[in-house]
Amino acid sequence: MLAILERLDPHSDQIDLLVDLVDKLRPHNPRNYDYARAQVRTLTQLLRGNGEQAWALRCYITTLLETRRHTSLYSDVGILSNDGFFTELKKRIAYRILPPALDEKYLSDTLDRVLCREDDYKWIRAVPTADWLELFDVIAEAPPPGDAKPDRARQVTLRGLLDAVRTLSCRICALGLEPRLIHAHMEIEEVDSPFLMQNIETNHYLDGYARLMAGDATVMEDARHLLVMLDQCEDVVLKIRRSAMASGTTVALTYLLVALTQSIDRMRKLLYLVDTSGALPPPPTVDVEALAREAALSASGGPVAPVSQRRAAAVAMAEELAEAHNTKYRVRGLLRDNVDLLARNVTENASRTGEHYVAERRTELRGMFRQAAGAGLIVGCMAIIKILISYQHRAPLIEALLYSVNYAFGFMLVHVLHFTIATKQPAMTAARIAAALHETAQHGSARRQVDVESMASLVTKVFRTQIVAVLGNLVTTIPTAFALAYGWWYVFGQHLVSPEKAHHLIDDSHPWQSLALLHAAIAGVWLFVSGLVSGYYDNKALYTRMSQRVQQLRWLRRLLGQDRSLRFSRYLEDNLGGLMGNLVFGVLMGVTATVGFLLGLPLDIRHVTFSSANFAIGFVGLDQQVDLHQVAITVLGIALIGLVNLTVSFGLALWVALRARKVRFHHGIRLLRALGRRVRTAPLDFFIGPRDADSIPEPAHHRGFK
C-alpha cells in the first residue's frame, strides 16, 4: 500500500493507481471483513503520518472527478431504465454473458474497473461508517503546499449532484405523464399533475442554487416545498398500487411504478446531500441518525449535529451506489422488484376467489358438499373417456392433445356449472390466508394474541371446508366410475378394461411400490400453477376492462342480442381467470406423461379423484375379486395422493402469497396450540362446523377474514 502511495501522480487522470489502491483494501476472502476494516484503518494512519501523500491522493482524486462525468452515476445506477421490463430483462441476460463496452469518460463506467468484483459492496458496507469518515477527513484536511491551486473537488461533485437532481426531476415528470399511468389514475388529468409541478419547482430551486454558487445571492429557499411535491407524487403511486388490487395491473405498469418509486427516493437523498439550509428532514428510507451515531462513537453523548447526519447519509449513499453498481446486471433483483408486485396483484385476485372456498356454517358446508359431489360426477365420466382415448393408440402427441382436451373440457365444465374440485381450492385458500396475515400484521404487537386466534379461526374453516370438498368429490366419483364401468360390461358383454389393465390401474396408487406420491407432487405443482394462471387472467380481465371490450363486438351483439351479449361479457370478465386456470390445468395434466415418455423420464400425474375413479374401474374389471389387503393398501395410497396434492399446491401458493406481501409469520407453534384447543373443546364443530343457530357475530377485527 505504501508503494502505491509513493507512485501517486496528483495530476494523472489514469484510473490504474486507484484500482491498485482499492485492490489492497479488498479482502482476498470475500467474507473476511476484518481484513477490510484493518486495511482502511492502516491507510488512514499512513496518510495521517504523511501529509504530502495525503495531498497527492486528494489532488489525484480531484483530477479523476474533473475529467469524468458524474450525473449518470447518481441518476442512473440503481434505478430502472425506461426500456421496459422485458427489454431490461433481455439486456441484463445479454450483459451477463458479454458485458457492454465501457466509456471511462463516465464515472459510472469507471467504477467497473475499481469495483470489479460483484461482492465488493459487501466489504465496503462491512467497514464502519466512522472509519470511512475518518479516512475521508484525513484526505480532505491534508495540508496543501505553498504553490497549490484551489481544490475543486467539492464544486465538481456538487455540480454532478445538482445535474442529477435535474435529470431525475425530468424523468419523474416524463414517467408521471405516461399514458399507462394516466389510464390507471385518471384524476391526474383533472388537476395539476404533481409530476409536472415538481419539475417546475425543481427548476426554481436549481436556479436559486446557481445564483448562490455564482455569488449573486447570499441565501436561497430550501427544498421543503419541493419535497411536498415529491410526497404528492408518491401518494399518486400508492393510490395506483391500491387501485390495481381492484382494477388489475400489467408488467409494464408495475415496472413503471417501481422506476418512479426509485427515482423519487433517489431524488430525496440527493436533495438532502446538497441542502445548504440544514432544515430538510433526512430521507425516510435512510436511518441517518443511526449512521451518525455509529460515525460519532468517539464523541461524548448528546444530540448529533445535522452536518454529521449529512456526512453519514453521504457514506450511506456511496455504499448504496456501490451495491447498485455491483448488482446492475443481476436478473434476480429485477425480478424481485417487479414480479413481487405483480404476484401481489395476482394472488390478491386469487384470495378474493378463495373467499368462496371458505365455508363457515354447516349450511355452507352442505352447499360445498353438493358442489363437490357435482364435480365428482364429471370426473368419473372424464376417467372413462381417458381410458377410451388410450384404446385408440394414436401417436404420442395426438394422444396428449386428446387427453388435454378431455381434461380441459371437463374442468371448464365443472367451473361453468359452479361445481368444485377439492384440489383446486388450496391455491386460492392459501392466498386468502396470506391476505389475512397481511391484514393482521398491521395491527401491531399489542394484538398478536388476537391475530393468532383469528388465524386459527380461518385455518379451521379452511381445513373443514377442504375435507368436506374432498369427501364430496369421492362420494360421487367412485360410484359414477363404478356404474359406468359396470354398465359397459352389461351393454357390451365385456369389461371396459382387461385384467392386466385393471391391475395396472389399481397398482398405480400403491404408496411405495410405485411412483404415485412423486406423481401426486407433480399434480400439486400443476394445481399451484393453475392457481397463478387464474389470478393472472382475473387481473388481466380487470385491467383491460374485458366486459367493455366484448360488448363492442358488433357480430356478437347480432348473434346473441343486446341483453345476452351484455350478460356474456360480464360473465367472461368475472370468470376468465377460472376458465383459463382450468384450461391450463387440463393441458398440463394431459401432456405430462407424454413429455415424460419423449424425454425418457418417469413423469406422470396422480390426482386423488382420478385415482379413486381408476380404482373403481379396475375393481369392476377384476369382477370385484380384490382381496381386502390390496383394497386397504390402495385406499391408503389414494389418501396419501390426496394429501400430497393438497400439501404441495397449498404450500407453494402460500409461499408465493406471503412473499408477494412481504409477510412473515413466526407464530406457527402458537397457531398449532390454538388449533389444538379448538379440537379439544369442540371436536364436532371443528370438523363439521357450528350449528347455524349458533351464529354469533364476530368482533370487528375478525370480520375481515370472512
C-alpha positions, 0 to 999 in steps of 0.5 A, spaced: 500 500 500 505 504 501 508 503 494 502 505 491 502 511 495 509 513 493 507 512 485 501 517 486 501 522 480 496 528 483 495 530 476 494 523 472 487 522 470 489 514 469 484 510 473 490 504 474 493 507 481 486 507 484 484 500 482 491 498 485 489 502 491 482 499 492 485 492 490 489 492 497 483 494 501 479 488 498 479 482 502 482 476 498 476 472 502 470 475 500 467 474 507 473 476 511 471 483 513 476 484 518 481 484 513 477 490 510 476 494 516 484 493 518 486 495 511 482 502 511 484 503 518 492 502 516 491 507 510 488 512 514 494 512 519 499 512 513 496 518 510 495 521 517 503 520 518 504 523 511 501 529 509 504 530 502 501 523 500 495 525 503 495 531 498 497 527 492 491 522 493 486 528 494 489 532 488 489 525 484 482 524 486 480 531 484 483 530 477 479 523 476 472 527 478 474 533 473 475 529 467 469 524 468 462 525 468 458 524 474 450 525 473 449 518 470 452 515 476 447 518 481 441 518 476 442 512 473 445 506 477 440 503 481 434 505 478 430 502 472 431 504 465 425 506 461 426 500 456 421 496 459 421 490 463 422 485 458 427 489 454 431 490 461 430 483 462 433 481 455 439 486 456 441 484 463 441 476 460 445 479 454 450 483 459 451 477 463 454 473 458 458 479 454 458 485 458 457 492 454 463 496 452 465 501 457 466 509 456 471 511 462 469 518 460 463 516 465 464 515 472 459 510 472 463 506 467 469 507 471 467 504 477 467 497 473 474 497 473 475 499 481 469 495 483 470 489 479 468 484 483 460 483 484 461 482 492 465 488 493 459 492 496 459 487 501 466 489 504 465 496 503 458 496 507 462 491 512 467 497 514 464 502 519 461 508 517 466 512 522 472 509 519 470 511 512 469 518 515 475 518 518 479 516 512 475 521 508 477 527 513 484 525 513 484 526 505 480 532 505 484 536 511 491 534 508 495 540 508 496 543 501 503 546 499 505 553 498 504 553 490 497 549 490 491 551 486 484 551 489 481 544 490 475 543 486 473 537 488 467 539 492 464 544 486 465 538 481 461 533 485 456 538 487 455 540 480 454 532 478 449 532 484 445 538 482 445 535 474 442 529 477 437 532 481 435 535 474 435 529 470 431 525 475 426 531 476 425 530 468 424 523 468 419 523 474 415 528 470 416 524 463 414 517 467 408 521 471 405 523 464 405 516 461 399 514 458 399 507 462 399 511 468 394 516 466 389 510 464 390 507 471 389 514 475 385 518 471 384 524 476 391 526 474 388 529 468 383 533 472 388 537 476 395 539 476 399 533 475 404 533 481 409 530 476 409 536 472 409 541 478 415 538 481 419 539 475 417 546 475 419 547 482 425 543 481 427 548 476 426 554 481 430 551 486 436 549 481 436 556 479 436 559 486 442 554 487 446 557 481 445 564 483 448 562 490 454 558 487 455 564 482 455 569 488 449 573 486 445 571 492 447 570 499 441 565 501 436 561 497 429 557 499 430 550 501 427 544 498 421 543 503 416 545 498 419 541 493 419 535 497 411 536 498 411 535 491 415 529 491 410 526 497 404 528 492 407 524 487 408 518 491 401 518 494 399 518 486 403 511 486 400 508 492 393 510 490 395 506 483 398 500 487 391 500 491 387 501 485 390 495 481 388 490 487 381 492 484 382 494 477 388 489 475 395 491 473 400 489 467 408 488 467 409 494 464 405 498 469 408 495 475 415 496 472 413 503 471 411 504 478 417 501 481 422 506 476 418 512 479 418 509 486 426 509 485 427 515 482 423 519 487 427 516 493 433 517 489 431 524 488 430 525 496 437 523 498 440 527 493 436 533 495 438 532 502 446 531 500 446 538 497 441 542 502 445 548 504 439 550 509 440 544 514 432 544 515 430 538 510 428 532 514 433 526 512 430 521 507 425 516 510 428 510 507 435 512 510 436 511 518 441 517 518 441 518 525 443 511 526 449 512 521 451 518 525 451 515 531 455 509 529 460 515 525 460 519 532 462 513 537 468 517 539 464 523 541 461 524 548 453 523 548 448 528 546 444 530 540 448 529 533 449 535 529 445 535 522 452 536 518 454 529 521 447 526 519 449 529 512 456 526 512 453 519 514 447 519 509 453 521 504 457 514 506 450 511 506 449 513 499 456 511 496 455 504 499 448 504 496 451 506 489 456 501 490 451 495 491 447 498 485 453 498 481 455 491 483 448 488 482 446 492 475 446 486 471 443 481 476 436 478 473 434 476 480 433 483 483 429 485 477 425 480 478 424 481 485 422 488 484 417 487 479 414 480 479 413 481 487 408 486 485 405 483 480 404 476 484 401 481 489 396 483 484 395 476 482 394 472 488 390 478 491 385 476 485 386 469 487 384 470 495 378 474 493 376 467 489 378 463 495 373 467 499 368 462 496 372 456 498 371 458 505 365 455 508 363 457 515 356 454 517 354 447 516 349 450 511 355 452 507 358 446 508 352 442 505 352 447 499 360 445 498 358 438 499 353 438 493 358 442 489 363 437 490 359 431 489 357 435 482 364 435 480 365 428 482 360 426 477 364 429 471 370 426 473 368 419 473 365 420 466 372 424 464 376 417 467 372 413 462 373 417 456 381 417 458 381 410 458 377 410 451 382 415 448 388 410 450 384 404 446 385 408 440 393 408 440 394 414 436 401 417 436 404 420 442 402 427 441 395 426 438 394 422 444 396 428 449 392 433 445 386 428 446 387 427 453 388 435 454 382 436 451 378 431 455 381 434 461 380 441 459 373 440 457 371 437 463 374 442 468 371 448 464 365 444 465 365 443 472 367 451 473 361 453 468 356 449 472 359 452 479 361 445 481 368 444 485 374 440 485 377 439 492 384 440 489 383 446 486 381 450 492 388 450 496 391 455 491 386 460 492 385 458 500 392 459 501 392 466 498 386 468 502 390 466 508 396 470 506 391 476 505 389 475 512 396 475 515 397 481 511 391 484 514 393 482 521 400 484 521 398 491 521 395 491 527 401 491 531 404 487 537 399 489 542 394 484 538 398 478 536 394 474 541 388 476 537 391 475 530 393 468 532 386 466 534 383 469 528 388 465 524 386 459 527 379 461 526 380 461 518 385 455 518 379 451 521 374 453 516 379 452 511 381 445 513 373 443 514 371 446 508 377 442 504 375 435 507 368 436 506 370 438 498 374 432 498 369 427 501 364 430 496 368 429 490 369 421 492 362 420 494 360 421 487 366 419 483 367 412 485 360 410 484 359 414 477 366 410 475 363 404 478 356 404 474 359 406 468 364 401 468 359 396 470 354 398 465 359 397 459 360 390 461 352 389 461 351 393 454 357 390 451 358 383 454 365 385 456 369 389 461 371 396 459 378 394 461 382 387 461 385 384 467 392 386 466 389 393 465 385 393 471 391 391 475 395 396 472 390 401 474 389 399 481 397 398 482 398 405 480 396 408 487 400 403 491 404 408 496 411 405 495 411 400 490 410 405 485 411 412 483 404 415 485 406 420 491 412 423 486 406 423 481 401 426 486 407 432 487 407 433 480 399 434 480 400 439 486 405 443 482 400 443 476 394 445 481 399 451 484 400 453 477 393 453 475 392 457 481 397 463 478 394 462 471 387 464 474 389 470 478 393 472 472 387 472 467 382 475 473 387 481 473 388 481 466 380 481 465 380 487 470 385 491 467 383 491 460 376 492 462 374 485 458 366 486 459 367 493 455 371 490 450 366 484 448 360 488 448 363 492 442 363 486 438 358 488 433 357 480 430 356 478 437 351 483 439 347 480 432 348 473 434 346 473 441 342 480 442 343 486 446 341 483 453 345 476 452 351 479 449 351 484 455 350 478 460 356 474 456 361 479 457 360 480 464 360 473 465 367 472 461 370 478 465 368 475 472 370 468 470 376 468 465 381 467 470 377 460 472 376 458 465 383 459 463 386 456 470 382 450 468 384 450 461 391 450 463 390 445 468 387 440 463 393 441 458 398 440 463 395 434 466 394 431 459 401 432 456 405 430 462 406 423 461 407 424 454 413 429 455 415 424 460 415 418 455 419 423 449 424 425 454 425 418 457 423 420 464 418 417 469 413 423 469 406 422 470 400 425 474 396 422 480 390 426 482 386 423 488 379 423 484 382 420 478 385 415 482 379 413 486 375 413 479 381 408 476 380 404 482 373 403 481 374 401 474 379 396 475 375 393 481 369 392 476 374 389 471 377 384 476 369 382 477 370 385 484 375 379 486 380 384 490 382 381 496 381 386 502 389 387 503 390 390 496 383 394 497 386 397 504 393 398 501 390 402 495 385 406 499 391 408 503 395 410 497 389 414 494 389 418 501 396 419 501 395 422 493 390 426 496 394 429 501 400 430 497 396 434 492 393 438 497 400 439 501 404 441 495 399 446 491 397 449 498 404 450 500 407 453 494 401 458 493 402 460 500 409 461 499 408 465 493 402 469 497 406 471 503 412 473 499 408 477 494 406 481 501 412 481 504 409 477 510 412 473 515 409 469 520 413 466 526 407 464 530 406 457 527 407 453 534 402 458 537 397 457 531 398 449 532 396 450 540 390 454 538 388 449 533 389 444 538 384 447 543 379 448 538 379 440 537 379 439 544 373 443 546 369 442 540 371 436 536 364 436 532 364 443 530 371 443 528 370 438 523 363 439 521 362 446 523 357 450 528 350 449 528 347 455 524 343 457 530 349 458 533 351 464 529 354 469 533 357 475 530 364 476 530 368 482 533 370 487 528 377 485 527 375 478 525 370 480 520 375 481 515 377 474 514 370 472 512 
